[in-house]
Amino acid sequence: MTFAGSGASKRSLTVKRANHIAARHAHEKEKVFTIREYSVPVEASDKLPLDERDWVCPFCPALPTLPAYLKTQSVQHHYRTQRPRHKTDAARLNVLRWKLA
């Protein structure tokens, strides 16, 4: 399938694809695969050498150097699964990091 037009962004192509599937293949929506790439969050570990640590949880282990989107996803996953009852807003975490330093 090709789209006419120049400089079409990835977002506009995604919208056009979704609209096409909804209009032309409504009965087959479940069979159509998504084009979104999903990544699995990286688990934090205290076994990382100090020179390989990029992000350190003020409460526990660290994460290695990761791309920005994966780092954000991994940090949020860590707080959600390992520290659900801690206040994890930016101000609270900065206070804890200053106390550890």
N, C-alpha and C positions, 0 to 999 in steps of 0.2 A: 504494500500500500504506500503510495506516495502522496505528499501534500504539495500543492502549488503555493508559491510564495517564497520570498527570500528572507533570510535571517530569522526563521522561525525558532523560537526559544524552546528549550526542553519542556518548560511548563506548558506552553501553548500546544505542543505536540501531544503531551499527556492529556490535556483537556480534550483535544480533538479525538484522540483515540478512545477516551472514556465515552464521549458523546456518540461516536460511531458504534461502539459496542452496545450501548444502551438503546440506540435507535434501530440498528440493523440486526443485532444478535441478542435480543432481550431474553430469549428462551435458553441461550447458551452462556449466560454470564458466568456461571460457576466453572465452566470449562476453560475460560480465558485466564491465562496467567498474568500476574502483575509484572510490571517492569521495574518496580521499586526494589532496590537492593537492601536487604536487611542484614544487619551485622549483630553478632552476639557480643554482649558486654564482656570485658576482660575482668577476671576476678583479681582482687587485690591480694598481694602476698607479702609476707614479711621476710621471705627468703631472697628477695632481690638485693644485689649489691648496692651500696650507697650511690655509686656513680651512675647506675642505671635507673634510679628512681626519679620520676618526673613529678608525681603527685603523691603527697603523703596525707593520709587521714589523721586528724588530730587525736583520734581514739585508738587507731590500730594500724594495719599494714599499708603498703604503698602500691602504686601502679607504675608500670614502665612507661617510656615515652610512646605516645600514641597520636594518631591524627586527632584534630580538634573535636570532630563530631563523635568519634569513638570514645575519646577521653570523657566528654560530657556525659555520654550515655553510661559509661562504666561507673563514673562517680555517682550519678543518680541511682543506678542499680545498687551500688554498694551501700549508700545511705538507706535506701528503701529496704534492703534485705538484712543488712548487718546492724544497722543503728536506727530502727524504726521509732524508738522513743526519745532519741536525742533531738534537741533543737538544732537543725542544720541550716539555718539561714546564714547568709554571708557574714553578718556582724558577729554572731556567736562563734563561728568557726575562726574568724580572724583573732578574736580574743584568746581562744584556745591555742592557736598557733604562736601567738606572742608569749604566752605563758610557757610553752614548750621550748622556745628558742633561748 
